[in-house]
């Protein structure tokens, strides 16, 4: 099998990662995330149709009637529709939605129209951010105990790298960021960590078995040995995600985007961030050898 010189290209990869990170941080700072209704609050309108409607047709009718920043989904039964609008609540907003959707003679009953306050969105944002920090802290503790603190530091940098890039791209292109996207990013953390652990296991094993101290060569060997597994896992996962992207509908469109970007970033970072940074941190064979305990026996004087 052909052996690829991954570590020989690590400086180029570092430049690419740094540029992507800078662009992502700048986008987050200057443009901010386009937060969805889950975080900002808005108006919720529940409708009952006489027959099962097409969600895409409802979205087109709302858009042509001047509504923007809305979400349409079924609510329980297929003829129960929930419309969420990112706008200030008014007493006749429910009737406006019904009028926009019943223009072709469709029979629609208004069940309720109410406002979801931004306070709920603030709580969701704070709790989700805390959850992400707890996940990263748990990863750091796990990797530090299983491997060594240099591995833990590089793994955390790799995970932060992946999350920042995905968030930055969502800010740059102003894709809507809601709870489904947040769930996708949390899944990316788990996926990226799993890929990193596989590479780390083989690196540690090769260091212990190898009789040379050329770390780039050892890393290249370890990454090439796990390459087939990485490509198979990433490839099959991406096939499913592209199917969700094209066929899954509007509700999980951004969710699939977050996972596609995250898996690409995670696969890249497992090699060129998590592994390559070990060379920057000067990982040595001695770091993986536990310190020997010296038993000093004192002789008793007669």
C-alpha positions as semicolon CSV with decimal commas, in nm:
position;residue;x (nm);y (nm);z (nm)
1;X;0,000;0,000;0,000
2;X;0,126;0,346;-0,088
3;X;0,255;0,547;0,207
4;X;0,156;0,915;0,210
5;X;0,383;1,176;0,369
6;X;0,119;1,353;0,578
7;X;0,363;1,512;0,821
8;X;0,572;1,650;0,537
9;X;0,275;1,872;0,444
10;X;0,193;1,975;0,801
11;X;0,322;2,332;0,763
12;X;0,094;2,391;0,465
13;X;-0,193;2,237;0,661
14;X;-0,116;2,462;0,959
15;X;-0,139;2,769;0,733
16;X;-0,475;2,651;0,595
17;X;-0,608;2,583;0,946
18;X;-0,490;2,919;1,079
19;X;-0,645;3,108;0,785
20;X;-0,977;2,922;0,824
21;X;-0,977;2,989;1,196
22;X;-0,904;3,360;1,149
23;X;-1,182;3,392;0,889
24;X;-1,423;3,202;1,116
25;X;-1,345;3,412;1,425
26;X;-1,376;3,733;1,220
27;X;-1,713;3,621;1,081
28;X;-1,840;3,537;1,431
29;X;-1,719;3,871;1,568
30;X;-1,836;4,094;1,283
31;X;-2,140;3,918;1,137
32;X;-2,263;3,710;1,433
33;X;-2,467;3,395;1,400
34;X;-2,805;3,413;1,230
35;X;-2,993;3,277;1,531
36;X;-3,319;3,096;1,466
37;X;-3,645;3,116;1,656
38;X;-3,521;2,866;1,913
39;X;-3,285;3,135;2,040
40;X;-3,447;3,468;1,950
41;X;-3,813;3,405;2,024
42;X;-4,103;3,486;1,793
43;X;-4,467;3,412;1,710
44;X;-4,606;3,059;1,698
45;X;-4,919;2,994;1,489
46;X;-5,089;2,653;1,498
47;X;-5,320;2,563;1,210
48;X;-5,553;2,275;1,125
49;X;-5,603;2,182;0,760
50;X;-5,907;1,998;0,628
51;X;-5,671;1,779;0,423
52;X;-5,301;1,702;0,447
53;X;-5,108;1,995;0,294
54;X;-4,767;2,009;0,124
55;X;-4,513;2,186;0,346
56;X;-4,320;2,328;0,049
57;X;-4,640;2,482;-0,089
58;X;-4,708;2,646;0,250
59;X;-4,357;2,793;0,254
60;X;-4,399;2,931;-0,097
61;X;-4,735;3,090;-0,007
62;X;-4,593;3,256;0,305
63;X;-4,289;3,386;0,117
64;X;-4,504;3,528;-0,164
65;X;-4,724;3,700;0,096
66;X;-4,431;3,894;0,239
67;X;-4,343;3,679;0,540
68;X;-3,975;3,609;0,607
69;X;-3,768;3,427;0,870
70;X;-4,030;3,159;0,927
71;X;-4,036;2,785;0,987
72;X;-4,308;2,541;0,886
73;X;-4,347;2,191;1,028
74;X;-4,611;1,934;1,115
75;X;-4,729;1,936;1,475
76;X;-4,856;1,593;1,577
77;X;-5,088;1,482;1,295
78;X;-5,003;1,543;0,930
79;X;-5,287;1,797;0,895
80;X;-5,172;1,997;1,199
81;X;-4,923;2,266;1,093
82;X;-4,704;2,482;1,313
83;X;-4,575;2,809;1,168
84;X;-4,306;2,996;1,360
85;X;-4,242;3,358;1,266
86;X;-3,948;3,571;1,373
87;X;-4,149;3,887;1,419
88;X;-4,325;4,090;1,688
89;X;-4,656;3,943;1,802
90;X;-4,979;4,117;1,709
91;X;-5,342;4,021;1,773
92;X;-5,419;3,957;1,408
93;X;-5,098;3,777;1,308
94;X;-5,279;3,442;1,317
95;X;-5,552;3,570;1,086
96;X;-5,288;3,716;0,852
97;X;-5,123;3,374;0,822
98;X;-5,459;3,205;0,760
99;X;-5,549;3,463;0,496
100;X;-5,213;3,412;0,321
101;X;-5,253;3,034;0,313
102;X;-5,625;3,007;0,229
103;X;-5,613;3,221;-0,083
104;X;-5,677;2,920;-0,307
105;X;-5,987;2,814;-0,116
106;X;-5,815;2,575;0,125
107;X;-6,008;2,529;0,449
108;X;-5,785;2,622;0,743
109;X;-5,877;2,663;1,112
110;X;-5,667;2,878;1,343
111;X;-5,596;2,683;1,663
112;X;-5,375;2,932;1,845
113;X;-5,135;3,221;1,793
114;X;-4,897;3,317;2,072
115;X;-4,561;3,476;2,137
116;X;-4,254;3,288;2,260
117;X;-4,037;3,531;2,452
118;X;-3,667;3,589;2,398
119;X;-3,595;3,489;2,758
120;X;-3,643;3,127;2,658
121;X;-3,395;3,182;2,376
122;X;-3,143;3,331;2,618
123;X;-3,172;3,029;2,845
124;X;-3,130;2,790;2,554
125;X;-2,824;2,980;2,432
126;X;-2,661;2,985;2,775
127;X;-2,737;2,620;2,850
128;X;-2,622;2,502;2,509
129;X;-2,297;2,696;2,544
130;X;-2,244;2,548;2,889
131;X;-2,317;2,201;2,752
132;X;-2,050;2,245;2,485
133;X;-1,793;2,357;2,744
134;X;-1,878;2,060;2,967
135;X;-1,835;1,826;2,669
136;X;-1,492;1,972;2,590
137;X;-1,389;1,949;2,957
138;X;-1,497;1,585;2,968
139;X;-1,294;1,515;2,654
140;X;-0,985;1,675;2,808
141;X;-1,012;1,466;3,126
142;X;-1,072;1,144;2,932
143;X;-0,780;1,190;2,692
144;X;-0,543;1,305;2,969
145;X;-0,612;0,990;3,172
146;X;-0,608;0,752;2,877
147;X;-0,303;0,894;2,702
148;X;-0,095;1,184;2,831
149;X;-0,143;1,557;2,884
150;X;0,017;1,651;2,549
151;X;-0,235;1,430;2,372
152;X;-0,516;1,595;2,572
153;X;-0,405;1,948;2,481
154;X;-0,378;1,864;2,112
155;X;-0,715;1,686;2,112
156;X;-0,888;1,987;2,272
157;X;-0,725;2,228;2,024
158;X;-0,843;2,001;1,743
159;X;-1,202;1,993;1,870
160;X;-1,213;2,370;1,923
161;X;-1,070;2,410;1,572
162;X;-1,356;2,203;1,425
163;X;-1,630;2,381;1,622
164;X;-1,497;2,730;1,544
165;X;-1,473;2,657;1,171
166;X;-1,829;2,520;1,152
167;X;-1,968;2,813;1,353
168;X;-1,764;3,059;1,148
169;X;-1,898;2,925;0,819
170;X;-2,253;2,952;0,951
171;X;-2,184;3,313;1,046
172;X;-2,007;3,390;0,717
173;X;-2,288;3,260;0,496
174;X;-2,561;3,364;0,743
175;X;-2,718;3,018;0,751
176;X;-2,981;2,993;1,021
177;X;-2,846;2,857;1,349
178;X;-3,105;2,670;1,555
179;X;-3,116;2,379;1,798
180;X;-3,083;2,120;1,521
181;X;-2,756;2,282;1,411
182;X;-2,636;2,288;1,772
183;X;-2,715;1,916;1,795
184;X;-2,511;1,864;1,479
185;X;-2,212;2,046;1,628
186;X;-2,231;1,835;1,944
187;X;-2,232;1,526;1,723
188;X;-1,927;1,664;1,540
189;X;-1,739;1,681;1,871
190;X;-1,807;1,313;1,932
191;X;-1,721;1,211;1,576
192;X;-1,399;1,411;1,565
193;X;-1,290;1,278;1,904
194;X;-1,353;0,918;1,795
195;X;-1,139;0,967;1,483
196;X;-0,866;1,134;1,689
197;X;-0,862;0,853;1,946
198;X;-0,814;0,594;1,669
199;X;-0,512;0,786;1,536
200;X;-0,373;0,845;1,885
201;X;-0,397;0,476;1,974
202;X;-0,195;0,376;1,670
203;X;0,060;0,656;1,726
204;X;0,115;0,547;2,087
205;X;0,147;0,182;1,985
206;X;0,395;0,259;1,706
207;X;0,608;0,478;1,933
208;X;0,638;0,195;2,185
209;X;0,718;-0,067;1,920
210;X;0,947;0,143;1,702
211;X;1,321;0,157;1,759
212;X;1,363;0,497;1,593
213;X;1,298;0,842;1,737
214;X;1,187;1,006;1,411
215;X;0,840;1,119;1,524
216;X;0,719;1,246;1,182
217;X;0,802;0,906;1,031
218;X;0,625;0,722;1,313
219;X;0,320;0,947;1,280
220;X;0,308;0,895;0,902
221;X;0,313;0,520;0,953
222;X;0,034;0,536;1,213
223;X;-0,188;0,761;1,000
224;X;-0,139;0,546;0,690
225;X;-0,233;0,237;0,889
226;X;-0,563;0,396;0,996
227;X;-0,628;0,575;0,666
228;X;-0,849;0,304;0,513
229;X;-1,067;0,294;0,824
230;X;-1,093;0,675;0,834
231;X;-1,189;0,707;0,468
232;X;-1,445;0,426;0,495
233;X;-1,608;0,579;0,804
234;X;-1,606;0,936;0,673
235;X;-1,718;0,832;0,325
236;X;-2,016;0,624;0,434
237;X;-2,123;0,890;0,685
238;X;-2,104;1,162;0,421
239;X;-2,316;0,953;0,183
240;X;-2,594;0,944;0,442
241;X;-2,559;1,315;0,517
242;X;-2,573;1,415;0,151
243;X;-2,890;1,207;0,121
244;X;-3,035;1,401;0,416
245;X;-2,918;1,728;0,262
246;X;-3,088;1,668;-0,073
247;X;-3,388;1,462;0,037
248;X;-3,444;1,537;0,404
249;X;-3,644;1,856;0,365
250;X;-3,611;2,208;0,497
251;X;-3,626;2,122;0,868
252;X;-3,297;1,930;0,872
253;X;-3,125;2,113;0,587
254;X;-2,893;2,317;0,810
255;X;-2,848;2,021;1,044
256;X;-2,704;1,816;0,759
257;X;-2,483;2,109;0,653
258;X;-2,334;2,136;1,003
259;X;-2,254;1,764;1,008
260;X;-2,107;1,761;0,657
261;X;-1,879;2,053;0,739
262;X;-1,795;1,906;1,078
263;X;-1,698;1,564;0,943
264;X;-1,476;1,717;0,675
265;X;-1,312;1,945;0,933
266;X;-1,287;1,661;1,186
267;X;-1,122;1,421;0,943
268;X;-0,873;1,691;0,843
269;X;-0,799;1,794;1,202
270;X;-0,746;1,436;1,324
271;X;-0,438;1,425;1,102
272;X;-0,318;1,782;1,065
273;X;-0,415;1,931;1,400
274;X;-0,450;1,661;1,665
275;X;-0,159;1,451;1,537
276;X;0,066;1,715;1,382
277;X;0,052;1,935;1,693
278;X;0,216;1,654;1,891
279;X;0,534;1,736;1,698
280;X;0,496;2,104;1,788
281;X;0,452;2,003;2,153
282;X;0,767;1,788;2,118
283;X;0,620;1,454;2,210
284;X;0,899;1,209;2,296
285;X;0,921;0,838;2,364
286;X;0,992;0,915;2,731
287;X;0,651;1,082;2,762
288;X;0,484;0,743;2,718
289;X;0,711;0,551;2,953
290;X;0,596;0,557;3,316
291;X;0,856;0,665;3,565
292;X;1,024;0,376;3,738
293;X;0,989;0,352;4,110
294;X;1,318;0,306;4,281
295;X;1,308;0,083;4,584
296;X;1,589;0,171;4,810
297;X;1,648;-0,080;5,082
298;X;1,836;0,044;5,377
299;X;2,076;-0,198;5,536
300;X;2,043;-0,239;5,907
301;X;2,359;-0,176;6,097
302;X;2,451;-0,443;6,351
